[in-house]
Amino acid sequence: MARAGKTFIELLQTCRQSSFVDFRLDGATVRDLSLTSVGQLLRNNLRTARNHLGSGSNNSNPIPMYSGSSNRSVLESLGMVQRANGNKVPKHPIGLLVEEARTNQLVSLGDGFALQLPETLELHTTYLLPPAMGSQFLYQLQRQRKIWWMRWSVDPGRYFISDMRRDEADQGRTTAVSICARFLDRSEHAQMVELERLELSEGERVGERQAAIVRVGHNLDRAVLAILMDALECAASERCVKIHRKIAPYKCGIVCAGEDATDVNVRNDLIDLSKHLTYVLRAANLPVHESFSFEQASPALDRLDQIGVPYVLLLSAGTLRTGLLQLRSRDTTLSETIHLSDLPHYLERIINA
């Protein structure tokens, strides 16, 4: 549930007060958006997740994906792919992933709001299909893209598919549909934000072939802001940012019991254990927040909650004797007891569940 009394500007201000982004509000325009180091990690994780998706709508028969270039046309990009594959002409369907850096970009951010970006990255995926596949593929892909956005959300119900639009000036050959999110849906300040646009062009000629072309595009920085707005609108307070565990900047933090800090030997042993666990978890591709803390648990956990860390290892002198530690969940605030030998496999399993 959204917190009562929120307006869209207040929601944006809450985002600005977080540890992820900074910007200035100029009326209804968000200007000079910049990302903190934590925000950059979230952005990189979203970018990776998008690049891993790319296989189209049928996982049992994935569509081959290739890297394209924003400086080349589709035909030129296909030529690059052909040369990279021993001059074999790739058969349709295929997909091209393209990243386009832009400057001074103005992006829509809801009804009457805009996001002005000094530097930004647009992500595009272009699918080339046999002409008969176009409409069905667009239908399947829009559902897949909606699910992709929903899986990262605290409130999956906010995402929806817009009505389809046809370009009448082009004799109905171009069809467009958008993936959108509703914010503050239960208030008079409700806003609908378009996050992604899908377009189908039928009967296009690519070289010597006829093809249906589906283009998907979204702005990466707007995606970061939308994910952050989703997490903060649904939070009970700004002290806990519930970024989905799979795209969270850090998967784990380490906190040592403050009452053990007075014993120098115990303190040194806990430091060594923390460093070892950090190495083991990072080797398993589980990013760990760099600092660990000897203090009362509550302030340390608050700081980790504010940057969206989903799990925290709570170590104590007892951990050194028994190998047992507490694994605390950000989302439930509950802890469970596990053994050191269960790391990193147990943590990896629950993160990827």
C-alpha positions as CSV (number, residue, x, y, z in Angstrom):
1,M,0.0,0.0,0.0
2,A,1.2,3.5,-0.8
3,R,1.6,5.8,2.2
4,A,-1.3,8.1,2.7
5,G,-1.0,11.7,1.6
6,K,1.8,11.3,-0.9
7,T,1.9,13.4,-4.0
8,F,4.1,12.6,-7.0
9,I,6.4,15.5,-6.1
10,E,6.7,14.2,-2.6
11,L,7.5,10.8,-3.9
12,L,10.2,12.3,-6.1
13,Q,11.6,14.2,-3.1
14,T,11.7,11.0,-1.1
15,C,13.8,9.5,-3.9
16,R,16.1,12.4,-3.8
17,Q,16.6,11.9,0.0
18,S,17.6,8.3,-0.6
19,S,21.1,6.9,-0.9
20,F,20.6,6.2,-4.6
21,V,20.1,9.4,-6.6
22,D,20.4,13.2,-6.5
23,F,18.7,15.7,-8.7
24,R,17.0,19.1,-8.5
25,L,13.3,19.7,-9.0
26,D,12.4,22.6,-11.3
27,G,8.6,22.7,-11.1
28,A,7.5,19.5,-12.8
29,T,10.9,18.8,-14.3
30,V,13.6,16.6,-12.7
31,R,16.9,18.0,-13.7
32,D,20.5,17.0,-13.5
33,L,19.9,13.5,-12.3
34,S,23.0,11.8,-11.0
35,L,23.5,8.4,-9.4
36,T,25.5,7.7,-6.2
37,S,27.8,4.7,-6.2
38,V,24.9,2.6,-4.9
39,G,22.6,4.0,-7.6
40,Q,25.3,3.1,-10.3
41,L,25.3,-0.5,-9.0
42,L,21.5,-0.7,-9.3
43,R,21.7,0.8,-12.8
44,N,24.4,-1.8,-13.8
45,N,22.3,-4.7,-12.4
46,L,19.2,-3.5,-14.3
47,R,21.3,-3.3,-17.5
48,T,22.6,-6.8,-17.0
49,A,19.2,-8.2,-16.3
50,R,17.9,-6.6,-19.6
51,N,20.7,-8.0,-21.6
52,H,20.1,-11.5,-20.1
53,L,16.4,-11.3,-21.1
54,G,16.7,-10.8,-24.8
55,S,15.7,-14.4,-25.9
56,G,12.2,-13.4,-27.1
57,S,9.0,-15.0,-25.9
58,N,9.7,-18.7,-26.2
59,N,12.4,-20.0,-23.9
60,S,12.2,-23.5,-25.4
61,N,13.2,-22.0,-28.8
62,P,15.3,-19.0,-27.9
63,I,16.0,-16.3,-30.5
64,P,19.7,-15.8,-31.3
65,M,20.8,-12.4,-30.0
66,Y,23.6,-10.3,-31.3
67,S,25.2,-6.9,-30.3
68,G,24.3,-4.1,-32.7
69,S,25.6,-0.5,-32.9
70,S,23.7,2.7,-32.5
71,N,25.9,4.2,-35.3
72,R,24.8,1.6,-37.8
73,S,21.5,0.7,-39.5
74,V,19.9,-2.6,-39.0
75,L,21.2,-3.8,-42.4
76,E,24.8,-2.7,-41.5
77,S,24.5,-4.4,-38.1
78,L,23.4,-7.6,-39.8
79,G,26.4,-7.4,-42.1
80,M,28.6,-7.2,-39.0
81,V,26.9,-10.3,-37.6
82,Q,27.3,-12.1,-40.9
83,R,31.0,-11.4,-41.1
84,A,31.4,-12.5,-37.5
85,N,29.8,-15.8,-38.3
86,G,31.9,-16.8,-41.3
87,N,29.8,-14.9,-43.8
88,K,26.8,-17.1,-43.0
89,V,23.5,-15.2,-43.5
90,P,21.6,-15.3,-40.1
91,K,18.1,-16.6,-40.5
92,H,15.1,-14.9,-39.1
93,P,14.1,-14.6,-36.3
94,I,17.1,-12.9,-34.8
95,G,17.6,-10.1,-32.3
96,L,20.0,-7.1,-32.1
97,L,20.8,-5.5,-28.7
98,V,21.8,-1.9,-29.0
99,E,22.9,0.7,-26.4
100,E,22.7,4.3,-27.4
101,A,24.4,7.0,-25.3
102,R,22.6,10.4,-25.4
103,T,23.1,13.9,-24.0
104,N,20.6,16.5,-23.0
105,Q,17.7,14.1,-23.3
106,L,14.2,15.0,-22.1
107,V,12.2,11.9,-21.1
108,S,8.5,11.8,-20.1
109,L,7.8,11.0,-16.5
110,G,4.1,10.8,-16.0
111,D,1.4,13.3,-16.9
112,G,2.9,16.8,-17.0
113,F,6.3,15.7,-15.5
114,A,9.6,15.3,-17.3
115,L,13.1,14.0,-16.7
116,Q,15.9,16.0,-18.1
117,L,19.1,14.0,-18.4
118,P,22.5,15.5,-19.2
119,E,23.8,12.1,-20.0
120,T,21.8,8.9,-20.3
121,L,21.6,5.5,-22.0
122,E,18.8,4.2,-24.2
123,L,18.5,0.4,-24.4
124,H,17.0,-1.0,-27.7
125,T,16.2,-4.5,-28.8
126,T,15.3,-5.1,-32.5
127,Y,13.8,-8.4,-33.5
128,L,13.7,-9.4,-37.2
129,L,11.0,-12.0,-37.9
130,P,9.4,-13.8,-40.7
131,P,6.4,-11.6,-41.8
132,A,3.8,-14.0,-40.6
133,M,5.2,-14.0,-37.1
134,G,4.9,-10.2,-36.4
135,S,1.6,-9.8,-34.7
136,Q,1.8,-13.0,-32.6
137,F,5.3,-12.2,-31.5
138,L,4.3,-8.6,-30.4
139,Y,1.5,-10.1,-28.3
140,Q,3.8,-12.6,-26.6
141,L,6.6,-10.1,-26.1
142,Q,4.5,-7.4,-24.5
143,R,3.3,-10.0,-21.9
144,Q,6.9,-11.1,-21.3
145,R,8.1,-7.5,-20.9
146,K,5.3,-6.7,-18.4
147,I,6.3,-9.8,-16.4
148,W,10.0,-8.6,-16.6
149,W,9.0,-5.3,-14.9
150,M,6.7,-7.0,-12.4
151,R,9.4,-9.4,-11.1
152,W,11.5,-6.5,-9.8
153,S,8.5,-4.7,-8.1
154,V,7.3,-4.5,-4.5
155,D,3.9,-3.9,-6.0
156,P,3.6,-5.9,-9.3
157,G,0.0,-4.8,-9.7
158,R,1.1,-1.3,-10.7
159,Y,2.4,-2.5,-14.1
160,F,0.1,-2.8,-17.1
161,I,0.0,-2.9,-20.9
162,S,-1.5,0.1,-22.7
163,D,-4.0,-0.1,-25.5
164,M,-2.4,-0.8,-28.9
165,R,-2.0,2.2,-31.3
166,R,-1.8,2.1,-35.1
167,D,-0.1,4.6,-37.3
168,E,-2.9,5.5,-39.7
169,A,-0.6,7.7,-41.8
170,D,1.3,4.5,-42.6
171,Q,-1.8,2.5,-43.7
172,G,-1.8,0.7,-40.4
173,R,1.5,-1.0,-40.9
174,T,3.0,0.2,-37.6
175,T,1.6,-0.9,-34.3
176,A,2.8,0.5,-30.9
177,V,2.1,-0.6,-27.3
178,S,3.6,0.5,-24.0
179,I,4.5,-1.0,-20.7
180,C,3.4,1.5,-18.0
181,A,3.4,1.8,-14.2
182,R,0.8,3.5,-12.0
183,F,2.1,5.4,-9.0
184,L,-0.1,6.7,-6.2
185,D,-3.0,4.8,-7.9
186,R,-5.3,5.1,-4.9
187,S,-5.1,8.9,-4.6
188,E,-6.0,12.0,-6.5
189,H,-2.3,12.4,-7.4
190,A,-2.2,9.2,-9.5
191,Q,0.4,9.2,-12.2
192,M,1.0,6.8,-15.1
193,V,4.6,6.5,-16.3
194,E,5.4,4.9,-19.6
195,L,8.5,2.8,-19.1
196,E,8.9,0.9,-22.3
197,R,7.6,1.2,-25.9
198,L,7.2,-1.7,-28.3
199,E,6.6,-1.1,-32.0
200,L,5.8,-3.5,-34.8
201,S,6.6,-2.6,-38.4
202,E,5.2,-5.1,-40.9
203,G,6.3,-5.7,-44.4
204,E,9.7,-4.0,-44.0
205,R,12.5,-4.8,-46.5
206,V,15.8,-5.7,-45.0
207,G,18.3,-6.3,-47.8
208,E,16.7,-8.9,-50.1
209,R,14.2,-10.1,-47.5
210,Q,10.8,-9.1,-46.3
211,A,10.6,-9.0,-42.5
212,A,8.4,-7.9,-39.6
213,I,10.4,-5.8,-37.2
214,V,9.7,-5.4,-33.5
215,R,11.5,-2.7,-31.7
216,V,11.7,-2.4,-27.9
217,G,13.2,0.6,-26.2
218,H,13.5,2.1,-22.7
219,N,15.6,4.7,-20.9
220,L,17.9,3.1,-18.3
221,D,18.0,6.1,-16.0
222,R,14.2,6.4,-15.9
223,A,14.1,2.7,-15.1
224,V,16.3,3.2,-12.1
225,L,14.1,6.1,-10.9
226,A,10.9,4.0,-11.5
227,I,12.3,1.0,-9.5
228,L,13.3,3.4,-6.7
229,M,9.8,5.1,-6.7
230,D,8.2,1.6,-6.6
231,A,10.3,0.6,-3.6
232,L,9.7,3.8,-1.7
233,E,6.0,4.3,-2.4
234,C,5.4,0.8,-0.9
235,A,7.7,1.2,2.1
236,A,6.5,1.9,5.6
237,S,9.3,4.4,5.9
238,E,12.2,5.7,3.9
239,R,14.6,3.8,6.2
240,C,14.0,0.6,4.2
241,V,14.4,0.5,0.4
242,K,13.1,-2.9,-0.7
243,I,15.0,-3.2,-4.0
244,H,14.4,-6.8,-5.3
245,R,17.2,-9.1,-4.1
246,K,18.3,-10.0,-7.7
247,I,19.0,-6.5,-8.7
248,A,20.0,-5.1,-5.3
249,P,23.4,-3.3,-5.4
250,Y,24.7,-5.6,-2.6
251,K,23.3,-9.0,-1.8
252,C,24.7,-9.2,1.7
253,G,26.2,-7.2,4.6
254,I,28.1,-8.2,7.7
255,V,27.6,-6.9,11.2
256,C,29.6,-8.0,14.3
257,A,28.0,-7.9,17.7
258,G,29.0,-4.6,19.5
259,E,29.3,-6.3,22.9
260,D,32.2,-8.3,21.6
261,A,34.2,-5.2,20.6
262,T,36.0,-4.8,24.0
263,D,37.9,-8.2,23.7
264,V,40.8,-7.5,21.4
265,N,41.3,-11.2,20.4
266,V,37.7,-11.8,19.7
267,R,37.5,-8.5,17.7
268,N,40.5,-9.5,15.6
269,D,39.1,-13.0,15.0
270,L,35.7,-11.6,13.9
271,I,37.5,-9.2,11.6
272,D,39.4,-12.1,10.0
273,L,36.2,-14.1,9.7
274,S,34.4,-11.2,8.1
275,K,37.1,-10.8,5.6
276,H,37.1,-14.5,4.8
277,L,33.3,-14.6,4.4
278,T,33.5,-11.5,2.1
279,Y,36.0,-13.3,-0.1
280,V,34.0,-16.5,-0.2
281,L,30.7,-14.7,-1.1
282,R,32.2,-12.5,-3.7
283,A,33.9,-15.5,-5.3
284,A,30.3,-17.0,-5.6
285,N,29.2,-13.7,-7.4
286,L,27.4,-12.5,-4.3
287,P,28.4,-8.8,-3.8
288,V,29.0,-7.9,-0.1
289,H,28.9,-4.4,1.3
290,E,32.5,-3.6,2.0
291,S,32.3,-2.4,5.6
292,F,31.3,-4.4,8.6
293,S,30.6,-2.8,11.9
294,F,31.3,-3.3,15.7
295,E,28.3,-1.6,17.2
296,Q,24.7,-2.1,18.3
297,A,23.0,-4.0,15.5
298,S,20.1,-1.6,15.0
299,P,22.0,1.4,13.6
300,A,24.1,-0.9,11.3
301,L,21.1,-2.6,10.0
302,D,19.3,0.7,9.4
303,R,22.2,1.8,7.2
304,L,22.2,-1.4,5.2
305,D,18.4,-1.3,4.8
306,Q,18.7,2.3,3.4
307,I,20.8,1.0,0.5
308,G,18.5,-2.0,-0.1
309,V,20.8,-4.9,1.2
310,P,18.4,-7.9,1.4
311,Y,20.4,-10.1,3.8
312,V,22.8,-9.5,6.7
313,L,25.2,-11.9,8.4
314,L,25.1,-11.2,12.2
315,L,28.4,-12.5,13.7
316,S,29.2,-12.8,17.4
317,A,31.8,-14.4,19.7
318,G,29.5,-17.5,19.7
319,T,30.1,-17.8,15.9
320,L,33.8,-18.3,16.5
321,R,33.0,-21.2,19.0
322,T,30.1,-22.9,17.2
323,G,30.2,-21.8,13.6
324,L,26.6,-20.6,13.9
325,L,25.5,-17.2,12.8
326,Q,22.2,-15.3,12.3
327,L,21.0,-14.5,8.7
328,R,18.7,-11.5,8.9
329,S,16.2,-10.7,6.1
330,R,15.6,-7.1,5.3
331,D,12.0,-7.7,4.1
332,T,10.8,-9.6,7.2
333,T,13.4,-8.3,9.7
334,L,13.5,-11.9,11.0
335,S,16.7,-13.9,11.5
336,E,17.4,-17.6,11.1
337,T,20.3,-19.6,12.4
338,I,22.7,-21.1,9.9
339,H,26.1,-22.7,10.0
340,L,29.2,-21.1,8.3
341,S,29.6,-24.3,6.2
342,D,26.2,-23.5,4.5
343,L,27.6,-20.3,3.0
344,P,27.6,-19.3,0.2
345,H,25.3,-22.1,-1.2
346,Y,22.3,-21.3,1.1
347,L,22.5,-17.6,0.4
348,E,22.9,-18.1,-3.3
349,R,19.8,-20.4,-3.3
350,I,17.5,-18.0,-1.5
351,I,18.6,-15.0,-3.6
352,N,18.0,-16.9,-6.9
353,A,14.7,-18.5,-5.7
